[in-house]
Amino acid sequence: MNNTADKESGLRKTRIGGISLISLAIVVAVVIIVNLAVGKLPAKYTKYSISSMGLYDMTENSEKIIKDVKDKINLYVVAETSGLDNVTYEYCKRVESLNANITVTHVDPVLQPAFVAAYTDEALSSAQTHIIVDNPALERSKVINYSEIYYQKYTEQEAYYYQMMGYDVDTSTYFDIEARLVNAIDYVTTDDLPVVYYTSGHQEYSIDSDVSKLIEDENITLNDLPLLTAESVPEDADLVIIYSPELDFQESEINALKDYFENGGKILLVSSVGANYAAENLSNLYGFAAQLGLGFSGKLVCEGSAAHYYQYPYYIIPQVASNAFSSSLGDNTNILMPFAHEILISDAEDVTTAELMTTSLMGYAVSVVDREIVKDEERGDGKAVIGAMSTKGEGSFIWFSSRYIMDGSTVGYFSNVTYFMSMLTEVCGKSTTVTADAKSLQVEALTIPEASSNLWGTVMIVIIPLITVAAGFVVWFRRTRQ
């Protein structure tokens, strides 16, 4: 009798054990199948940024540019297999997942030494990861170097120098793949590749290097134009920039600008008040502007309303006209226009004028008399125009009276450059804009208040172990009672 009961108990345990093994095998098989299935999903469903860095994040504008690609595009990730940067490769795979026309391929330059030479004469280190974006249909390609994907704002020597001088220096490494990759895709696919010229030979200000980089990032070519020797504006010019000249233009140069404008050309003039708190009257250049309804007043403009200036009355925060140029500005952003002079708008034949930036109704002008700043009482208080535009047919003449409208030092504090770039792409007729901030790889320290630290320490060290011991005791006690 006891033997029979023991056999039945043994068979029951065997069946339970067998069922457990079968269940375990089924669970393992399901996990493997699910894992394989997930591995086949596009990267946009499997790669997420789980840190504050947001390495795989992408702006809506970038996604739109990628999704709108119609040509077959190849993204070649070039690196030795052993040194492949997985973050760069996975980001490219995320781009691939957004558009079936984009294909990502890893190329090992050690195994294919002639591959890179077909796209660039530049020597790319095989120990680093680079990207080549290729559009075979247009026979257009662009190489993205590792140093463009990962970069630092300062070299070690520069950072050390500034730190010794007492400055707080940003030594972070930045991951700039989104802007670089979208820029390259836009370059190899777009029909909009504008050319912008800037005049030289009149002691013009140099265009800020950060602004030049932003212009190039929009796939806009920036070329020098010595108008006196060139004698005319090149036919491929989408815009001519005259950036705060100190010397006047010759009559032949003005005639070249007139011909360009009359034939639908676009001109941007940026002027500014000098160290003597007055702007030089460049009679030929400003005479041309006057023919288009935009007159020159060389006195420094100040703002009488404290709500519309920053620190000093001549650091004007202007009222900005709502139009295509200002569409990219946020609700809580400002433009700073220091050392501006007034632009006088008047009637002119066959042209249409418009205000772009003004002071409040409390604007006024000043001049220097015997080394003292004196208010122009004759002018009195009233709105002063410091940004204006004149159009005739397809031609446009845009004038800002502060050179800070395109000064890179305002980035991060004011929206000057954002406005300038919006204006630039609009005037050049560029349908897409490439705007994406680089992501800092600097890991911020996690700061936990002392009270929270004590609380979580108690939970982890005392409460959880006690709960675990209590649960174990309950299980043990129940089993001993059976």
MIPADREN-165721 format. One line per field, with one value per residue (C-alpha): x, y, z; residue in one letter; chain. Coordinates in Angstrom, 1 decimal, m for minus. Example, Ala and Ser with C-alpha at 12.3 -4.5 7.8 and 13.67 -1.06 7.14 Angstrom:
c1 <- 12.3;13.7
c2 <- m4.5;m1.1
c3 <- 7.8;7.1
residuo <- A;S
cadena <- A;A
***
This chain:
c1 <- 0.0;2.8;4.8;1.8;1.4;5.1;5.0;2.0;3.8;6.9;4.9;3.1;6.4;7.8;4.8;5.1;8.8;8.2;5.6;7.9;10.7;8.3;7.0;10.6;11.5;8.4;9.3;12.9;11.7;9.3;11.9;14.3;11.7;10.6;14.3;14.9;11.7;12.7;16.1;14.5;12.5;13.7;16.1;13.5;11.5;14.5;16.9;16.0;17.9;17.7;20.0;19.8;22.2;19.5;22.1;19.5;17.0;16.2;14.3;11.1;12.7;15.5;13.0;11.1;14.1;15.1;11.6;11.2;14.2;13.2;16.6;18.4;21.0;23.9;25.3;28.7;30.0;33.8;35.9;37.9;35.6;37.4;37.2;33.7;31.8;28.5;26.8;27.5;26.6;23.3;22.4;22.8;20.6;18.0;18.1;17.8;14.7;13.0;13.2;13.4;15.5;18.4;20.8;23.5;26.6;29.7;33.0;36.3;39.0;41.6;39.8;38.8;41.7;40.5;37.0;37.6;39.8;36.9;35.1;37.9;41.6;41.6;43.4;40.8;42.1;40.9;41.0;38.2;34.6;33.6;30.5;30.3;26.9;26.4;23.7;24.6;21.7;23.1;26.7;27.0;28.6;29.8;32.3;31.7;35.0;35.1;36.3;33.0;30.9;32.8;34.4;35.4;35.0;38.6;41.8;43.7;46.0;43.2;41.2;44.3;45.0;41.5;41.3;44.6;43.0;40.2;37.5;35.0;35.8;33.5;35.7;32.8;33.0;30.0;28.2;27.1;26.0;22.4;23.4;26.3;24.3;21.2;23.3;25.0;21.7;20.3;23.4;23.3;19.6;18.5;18.2;18.6;22.3;22.4;25.5;26.0;28.7;30.1;31.9;35.5;37.8;35.9;37.2;34.2;33.8;34.7;31.8;31.9;33.4;30.4;28.0;30.0;29.8;26.0;25.7;27.8;25.7;22.7;24.6;24.9;28.2;29.9;32.2;34.3;33.3;35.9;33.4;35.9;37.8;35.0;33.0;29.7;27.9;28.2;25.1;24.9;24.6;21.5;22.5;25.2;26.1;27.7;28.9;29.5;32.0;34.1;35.0;32.6;31.9;33.1;30.5;31.3;30.6;27.3;26.3;27.0;24.8;22.1;22.1;22.0;19.1;17.1;17.5;15.9;19.0;19.0;21.3;21.8;23.4;24.6;25.9;26.8;27.7;31.4;33.5;32.5;28.8;28.1;28.1;30.1;28.0;29.1;27.5;27.6;26.4;23.7;22.8;21.9;19.8;18.0;16.9;15.1;13.3;15.8;17.6;20.6;20.8;24.1;23.2;23.1;19.6;18.7;15.6;13.6;11.6;13.4;11.4;13.0;16.7;19.3;21.6;22.2;19.7;21.7;21.5;18.2;15.7;13.7;10.1;10.3;7.8;5.9;6.9;8.7;12.0;10.8;8.7;11.5;11.7;10.1;7.6;10.1;13.1;14.7;17.0;19.7;20.7;23.5;25.0;22.3;21.6;18.3;17.1;14.7;11.9;10.6;8.5;10.4;9.2;8.3;9.5;7.8;9.3;8.6;9.8;11.6;12.8;12.0;12.4;9.3;7.6;10.1;13.1;15.5;18.8;22.0;25.2;28.6;29.2;32.5;33.0;29.5;26.5;23.7;20.1;18.8;16.0;15.2;14.2;12.5;11.1;9.5;9.8;13.1;13.6;16.7;15.8;14.0;13.5;12.8;11.5;11.1;9.8;12.0;14.7;15.2;17.4;17.5;19.2;20.0;21.8;23.6;26.4;25.3;22.4;24.9;27.3;27.9;28.6;24.9;24.2;22.8;21.6;19.7;18.1;20.1;21.7;18.4;16.7;19.6;19.7;15.9;16.2;19.1;17.3;14.1;15.9;17.9;14.7;16.0;13.1;14.8;16.7;19.2;19.0;20.1;22.1;25.1;24.6;27.1;28.6;29.4;27.7;26.2;26.7;23.6;23.0;20.9;19.8;21.0;17.4;16.6;20.0;19.2;15.6;16.7;19.7;17.2;15.0;17.8;19.8;17.1;13.6;14.1;16.3;13.8;10.9;12.9;13.8;10.1;8.8;11.3;10.3;6.6;7.4;9.5;6.8;4.0;6.1;6.9;3.1;2.3
c2 <- 0.0;2.4;1.4;2.2;5.6;6.3;5.4;7.6;10.5;9.9;9.8;13.0;14.8;13.5;14.9;18.2;18.3;17.4;20.1;22.6;21.7;22.0;25.4;26.6;25.5;27.3;30.5;30.4;29.8;32.7;35.0;34.1;34.6;38.0;39.0;38.1;39.9;43.1;43.0;43.2;46.4;49.7;51.7;54.4;51.8;50.3;53.1;55.7;58.4;57.4;60.1;63.9;64.0;62.8;61.3;59.7;62.6;64.4;67.6;67.6;69.7;67.2;64.3;66.1;66.7;63.0;61.7;64.0;62.4;60.9;59.9;56.7;57.8;55.8;56.4;54.8;54.6;54.3;52.8;49.8;47.1;47.0;50.8;51.5;54.1;52.4;55.6;57.1;53.9;53.5;57.1;56.4;53.4;55.6;57.9;54.8;53.7;57.0;56.6;53.4;55.3;55.6;52.7;52.4;50.4;49.9;50.1;49.0;51.1;48.6;45.9;48.4;50.9;52.5;53.2;56.6;57.8;57.7;60.5;62.6;63.4;63.9;61.3;59.8;58.0;54.4;54.3;56.9;56.8;59.0;59.2;59.5;60.6;59.7;60.4;58.4;60.0;63.5;62.3;64.4;63.4;64.8;63.6;64.1;63.8;62.4;65.8;67.3;64.7;65.1;68.4;70.7;74.5;75.1;73.3;72.2;75.1;77.6;76.2;76.4;80.0;81.2;79.3;80.9;84.3;83.5;82.6;79.8;77.7;75.1;72.0;69.7;67.4;67.9;65.3;67.2;64.3;65.6;68.9;67.4;64.4;66.4;69.1;66.5;64.8;68.2;69.0;65.8;66.0;69.7;71.9;74.9;75.7;79.5;81.6;84.7;87.3;89.8;93.0;93.8;96.8;99.3;98.3;96.1;94.1;90.5;88.1;86.3;82.8;81.2;83.0;81.9;78.3;78.6;79.9;77.0;74.6;75.8;74.7;78.3;79.2;82.4;84.2;87.4;90.1;92.8;94.9;97.5;94.9;92.6;95.5;93.6;91.3;87.6;86.1;83.3;85.8;85.2;87.9;90.6;91.5;94.9;94.5;97.8;99.5;102.5;103.7;104.8;102.9;104.2;105.3;102.3;100.0;101.7;101.3;97.6;97.3;99.3;97.0;94.0;95.4;96.4;92.8;91.3;91.1;91.2;93.4;93.4;96.6;96.5;99.7;100.9;103.9;104.4;105.2;108.9;108.0;108.9;107.0;108.2;109.5;107.3;109.6;107.3;104.2;106.0;108.0;104.8;103.8;107.2;106.5;103.5;105.5;104.7;107.8;108.1;109.8;109.4;110.2;107.5;106.3;105.7;104.1;106.1;103.1;101.0;98.0;98.3;98.6;96.4;98.1;101.2;103.3;102.7;98.9;98.8;95.8;96.7;96.1;93.6;93.5;90.3;88.7;85.8;87.0;86.9;83.7;81.6;83.8;82.4;84.2;85.0;86.0;89.4;91.0;93.3;96.3;98.3;101.5;101.9;105.0;106.0;105.1;107.6;106.2;108.4;108.0;106.9;106.1;102.5;101.1;99.8;100.4;98.6;98.9;95.8;97.0;100.2;101.7;102.5;105.8;107.1;106.7;109.7;110.6;111.9;113.5;114.3;118.0;119.0;115.4;115.3;113.3;115.7;114.8;116.0;118.3;119.3;115.8;115.1;111.8;109.4;106.1;105.5;103.0;100.9;98.2;98.6;97.1;98.5;96.4;96.9;93.9;91.0;93.2;93.8;96.2;95.4;97.8;97.2;100.1;97.9;95.5;93.3;91.9;89.3;89.1;85.6;86.9;87.4;83.6;82.1;85.5;87.2;86.0;88.2;85.4;83.4;86.3;86.9;83.3;83.2;86.4;84.9;81.7;83.5;86.0;83.3;81.3;78.2;75.9;73.9;75.1;72.9;73.8;71.4;72.0;69.9;67.7;68.1;64.8;66.4;64.3;66.4;65.2;63.8;65.9;64.3;66.3;65.0;64.3;62.3;60.5;59.4;58.3;56.1;54.8;53.6;52.1;50.2;49.1;48.4;48.3;46.2;43.6;43.3;42.7;40.1;38.2;38.4;37.1;34.2;33.4;33.3;30.9;28.7;28.6;27.6;24.8;23.4;23.3;21.2
c3 <- 0.0;1.0;m2.1;m4.4;m2.7;m3.1;m6.8;m7.4;m5.5;m7.6;m10.9;m9.9;m9.1;m12.4;m14.3;m12.5;m13.3;m16.9;m17.2;m15.6;m18.1;m21.1;m19.8;m19.3;m22.8;m24.2;m22.3;m23.5;m27.1;m26.9;m25.5;m28.3;m31.0;m29.6;m29.3;m33.0;m34.0;m32.1;m33.7;m37.1;m36.2;m37.5;m35.2;m34.6;m32.5;m30.7;m30.1;m27.5;m25.7;m22.1;m20.8;m20.6;m23.6;m26.0;m28.4;m30.7;m30.5;m33.7;m34.4;m36.4;m39.1;m39.5;m39.7;m42.4;m44.5;m44.2;m44.9;m48.0;m49.7;m53.0;m54.4;m53.5;m50.9;m49.5;m46.1;m45.8;m42.2;m42.7;m39.9;m39.0;m37.7;m34.4;m34.0;m35.2;m33.1;m32.4;m31.5;m34.9;m36.6;m34.7;m35.4;m39.1;m38.8;m37.1;m40.2;m42.4;m40.6;m41.5;m45.2;m47.3;m49.9;m47.5;m47.0;m44.4;m45.1;m43.0;m44.9;m43.5;m45.2;m44.3;m46.3;m49.1;m49.2;m52.5;m51.4;m49.6;m52.4;m54.8;m52.7;m51.3;m51.4;m47.7;m45.6;m43.2;m40.2;m40.3;m36.5;m36.4;m37.7;m40.7;m42.9;m46.6;m48.0;m51.7;m54.2;m57.3;m59.3;m59.1;m58.8;m55.6;m52.4;m49.1;m46.5;m42.8;m40.9;m37.4;m36.1;m37.4;m35.6;m32.3;m31.5;m28.7;m28.8;m27.6;m28.0;m24.8;m25.2;m25.7;m22.8;m20.5;m21.5;m20.9;m17.5;m16.5;m17.3;m15.0;m17.6;m17.2;m20.2;m21.8;m22.2;m23.1;m26.2;m28.5;m30.6;m33.8;m36.0;m36.6;m38.1;m40.1;m41.4;m42.3;m43.9;m46.1;m47.0;m47.9;m50.0;m52.1;m52.8;m53.0;m56.0;m53.7;m53.4;m53.2;m53.6;m51.4;m52.1;m49.6;m50.8;m50.0;m50.5;m48.3;m44.9;m44.3;m41.1;m41.4;m41.1;m37.8;m38.1;m36.2;m38.6;m41.6;m40.3;m40.0;m43.5;m44.8;m42.8;m44.8;m47.9;m49.0;m50.6;m49.3;m51.8;m51.7;m54.2;m54.9;m56.8;m58.1;m60.1;m60.8;m62.4;m62.0;m59.7;m60.8;m62.4;m59.8;m56.9;m54.8;m52.4;m52.0;m48.4;m47.7;m44.1;m42.2;m44.7;m43.5;m47.0;m49.7;m53.0;m56.3;m58.9;m61.0;m58.1;m57.4;m61.0;m60.8;m57.7;m59.4;m62.4;m60.2;m58.2;m61.3;m62.6;m59.5;m57.3;m53.5;m51.4;m47.7;m46.2;m42.6;m41.2;m37.7;m35.5;m34.9;m31.9;m32.2;m31.7;m35.3;m38.6;m41.5;m44.5;m47.4;m49.9;m52.9;m51.1;m49.1;m52.1;m53.9;m50.8;m50.9;m54.5;m53.1;m50.3;m47.5;m46.2;m43.9;m40.5;m38.9;m35.3;m32.6;m31.8;m28.1;m26.5;m23.9;m22.7;m20.1;m21.4;m24.8;m24.0;m22.3;m19.6;m21.8;m23.8;m27.0;m26.5;m28.2;m28.0;m31.1;m32.0;m34.9;m37.7;m38.2;m41.5;m43.1;m41.6;m38.0;m38.3;m36.7;m33.6;m30.4;m28.2;m25.4;m27.4;m28.1;m30.6;m29.5;m31.7;m30.1;m31.7;m34.3;m36.4;m37.8;m41.3;m42.8;m44.9;m47.7;m50.9;m54.0;m57.5;m58.3;m55.0;m51.9;m48.5;m45.2;m41.6;m40.2;m36.8;m34.8;m31.4;m29.3;m29.6;m27.0;m29.3;m29.6;m31.2;m29.7;m30.9;m29.3;m28.7;m26.9;m25.8;m24.2;m25.4;m26.2;m27.1;m30.4;m29.2;m32.7;m33.6;m30.3;m29.2;m31.6;m33.3;m35.0;m37.8;m37.5;m40.0;m43.3;m46.7;m50.2;m53.0;m56.7;m58.7;m57.7;m56.4;m52.7;m50.7;m47.0;m44.5;m40.8;m39.0;m36.4;m37.3;m34.4;m36.4;m37.7;m34.8;m33.4;m29.9;m29.3;m29.7;m26.6;m25.3;m28.1;m31.3;m33.7;m35.6;m35.7;m37.3;m39.7;m40.8;m41.3;m43.4;m45.4;m46.3;m47.2;m49.4;m51.1;m51.7;m49.9;m49.2;m46.4;m43.4;m41.5;m37.8;m35.1;m31.9;m31.0;m28.0;m25.1;m23.9;m20.5;m17.9;m15.2;m11.6;m10.0;m6.9;m4.2;m1.2;2.2;3.4;0.3;0.6;4.2;3.2;0.3;2.3;5.0;2.4;0.6;3.6;6.2;5.0;1.8;3.5;6.4;4.0;2.1;5.4;6.6;3.2;3.4;7.0;6.0;3.1;5.4;8.1;5.7;4.2;7.7;8.5;5.4
residuo <- M;N;N;T;A;D;K;E;S;G;L;R;K;T;R;I;G;G;I;S;L;I;S;L;A;I;V;V;A;V;V;I;I;V;N;L;A;V;G;K;L;P;A;K;Y;T;K;Y;S;I;S;S;M;G;L;Y;D;M;T;E;N;S;E;K;I;I;K;D;V;K;D;K;I;N;L;Y;V;V;A;E;T;S;G;L;D;N;V;T;Y;E;Y;C;K;R;V;E;S;L;N;A;N;I;T;V;T;H;V;D;P;V;L;Q;P;A;F;V;A;A;Y;T;D;E;A;L;S;S;A;Q;T;H;I;I;V;D;N;P;A;L;E;R;S;K;V;I;N;Y;S;E;I;Y;Y;Q;K;Y;T;E;Q;E;A;Y;Y;Y;Q;M;M;G;Y;D;V;D;T;S;T;Y;F;D;I;E;A;R;L;V;N;A;I;D;Y;V;T;T;D;D;L;P;V;V;Y;Y;T;S;G;H;Q;E;Y;S;I;D;S;D;V;S;K;L;I;E;D;E;N;I;T;L;N;D;L;P;L;L;T;A;E;S;V;P;E;D;A;D;L;V;I;I;Y;S;P;E;L;D;F;Q;E;S;E;I;N;A;L;K;D;Y;F;E;N;G;G;K;I;L;L;V;S;S;V;G;A;N;Y;A;A;E;N;L;S;N;L;Y;G;F;A;A;Q;L;G;L;G;F;S;G;K;L;V;C;E;G;S;A;A;H;Y;Y;Q;Y;P;Y;Y;I;I;P;Q;V;A;S;N;A;F;S;S;S;L;G;D;N;T;N;I;L;M;P;F;A;H;E;I;L;I;S;D;A;E;D;V;T;T;A;E;L;M;T;T;S;L;M;G;Y;A;V;S;V;V;D;R;E;I;V;K;D;E;E;R;G;D;G;K;A;V;I;G;A;M;S;T;K;G;E;G;S;F;I;W;F;S;S;R;Y;I;M;D;G;S;T;V;G;Y;F;S;N;V;T;Y;F;M;S;M;L;T;E;V;C;G;K;S;T;T;V;T;A;D;A;K;S;L;Q;V;E;A;L;T;I;P;E;A;S;S;N;L;W;G;T;V;M;I;V;I;I;P;L;I;T;V;A;A;G;F;V;V;W;F;R;R;T;R;Q
cadena <- A;A;A;A;A;A;A;A;A;A;A;A;A;A;A;A;A;A;A;A;A;A;A;A;A;A;A;A;A;A;A;A;A;A;A;A;A;A;A;A;A;A;A;A;A;A;A;A;A;A;A;A;A;A;A;A;A;A;A;A;A;A;A;A;A;A;A;A;A;A;A;A;A;A;A;A;A;A;A;A;A;A;A;A;A;A;A;A;A;A;A;A;A;A;A;A;A;A;A;A;A;A;A;A;A;A;A;A;A;A;A;A;A;A;A;A;A;A;A;A;A;A;A;A;A;A;A;A;A;A;A;A;A;A;A;A;A;A;A;A;A;A;A;A;A;A;A;A;A;A;A;A;A;A;A;A;A;A;A;A;A;A;A;A;A;A;A;A;A;A;A;A;A;A;A;A;A;A;A;A;A;A;A;A;A;A;A;A;A;A;A;A;A;A;A;A;A;A;A;A;A;A;A;A;A;A;A;A;A;A;A;A;A;A;A;A;A;A;A;A;A;A;A;A;A;A;A;A;A;A;A;A;A;A;A;A;A;A;A;A;A;A;A;A;A;A;A;A;A;A;A;A;A;A;A;A;A;A;A;A;A;A;A;A;A;A;A;A;A;A;A;A;A;A;A;A;A;A;A;A;A;A;A;A;A;A;A;A;A;A;A;A;A;A;A;A;A;A;A;A;A;A;A;A;A;A;A;A;A;A;A;A;A;A;A;A;A;A;A;A;A;A;A;A;A;A;A;A;A;A;A;A;A;A;A;A;A;A;A;A;A;A;A;A;A;A;A;A;A;A;A;A;A;A;A;A;A;A;A;A;A;A;A;A;A;A;A;A;A;A;A;A;A;A;A;A;A;A;A;A;A;A;A;A;A;A;A;A;A;A;A;A;A;A;A;A;A;A;A;A;A;A;A;A;A;A;A;A;A;A;A;A;A;A;A;A;A;A;A;A;A;A;A;A;A;A;A;A;A;A;A;A;A;A;A;A;A;A;A;A;A;A;A;A;A;A;A;A;A;A;A;A;A;A;A;A;A;A;A;A;A;A;A;A;A;A;A;A;A;A;A;A;A;A;A;A;A;A;A;A;A;A
***
